[in-house]
Amino acid sequence: MAKMMSNAQLASNFLKAISHEGRLMILCQLASGEKSVTELEDLLAARQAAVSQQLSRLRLEGLVKPRRDGKTIYYSLTDDRPRQIIEVVYDLFCKDD
């Protein structure tokens, strides 16, 4: 039972992290591969401060990881969990019938 409770807490934290539309959109973009912060700003038509704030939360939850190349910071998914969830959400809400 303790293991189930621990896993439930992890799942709850994961779902909370992706429940924000800005974070969900970032994960959708990263599902197709690594992107720089500037690329994410352009793709989402969002300010750098807003994108950075959401990336910070996703990083705190262990869903994305940064990579620095000179002055540019690139982000990618840490594992396949977000991609799997994004695919289900896409199939349920975005896919053409």
N, C-alpha and C positions, 0 to 999 in steps of 0.2 A: 504494500500500500504506500509506503514512503517513496518508493521509486516512481509510482504512478503520480503521486502528488508533485514530486520534483519535475517530472516531465510535463505535467499540466501547467506548472508555473512557467517553464520554458516556452511552451506553446502559447500561453497567454501573453507573455512578453513579446514574442515574435509577432503575434496578431496585432498587438497594440502598436508595434513599430511600423507595420505596413498599413495601418488603418487611416493614416493621414494621406490625403490625395496627392500632395507634393512628394512625399516619400514613395508612394506607390508609382507615381510617374517616373521618378528617378530609377526605381527598380526595373520598371518596364524598359527604360532606355538601356540600362546596364545588362539586361537579359540578352541583348544581342552582342555584347562585348564591351570591353574597356572604353571609357570615355574620359576626356579631360573635364575639369570644372567648367571651362569656357564652352566646350561642346554642349554640356548639359544646360548651361544658361541659354544658349542659342536654341537648342531643341525644345526647351520648355518655355521659352520666352519669359524667363524669370530673372530677377536681379541676382547678382553674385551673393549677396548677403543671405537671401532666402535659400538659395541652393546650398550654400555652405552650412547653414543651420540644419537643414534636413540631412545632409550628408553626415554631419556630426552625430546626429541621433542614430542614423543607420550604422555608423561606425561603432558607436557606444554599444549598440545591440549586437554587434559582431556580424552584420549582414553584408557590409562592404569593407574593402581594404584599399588604402591609398598606395600609390607608387609615384615617387618624385623623379622627374627627368628635367634637370636644370631648374627653371622657375615654374615649370608646369607640373601640376599634380593630376594624376590619372586615378580613376576609381574603377574597381571591378567587384563583382560579387565574390564573397568569401567561399561559398559552396553552392550546391545546386538547389537548396531549399527554396530560396526566393524565386528562382526560375520556374520551379515546379508549380508554386502557388500562382505566379503570374500567368502561366499557361492555362490553369484552371479558371482564373478570373477572366482572362481573355475569352476563353470558350463560352463562359456563362454570360458575359456582358458586352463583348465587343465583336464577336464573330458574326458575319452576315449569315442570315438564315438561308 
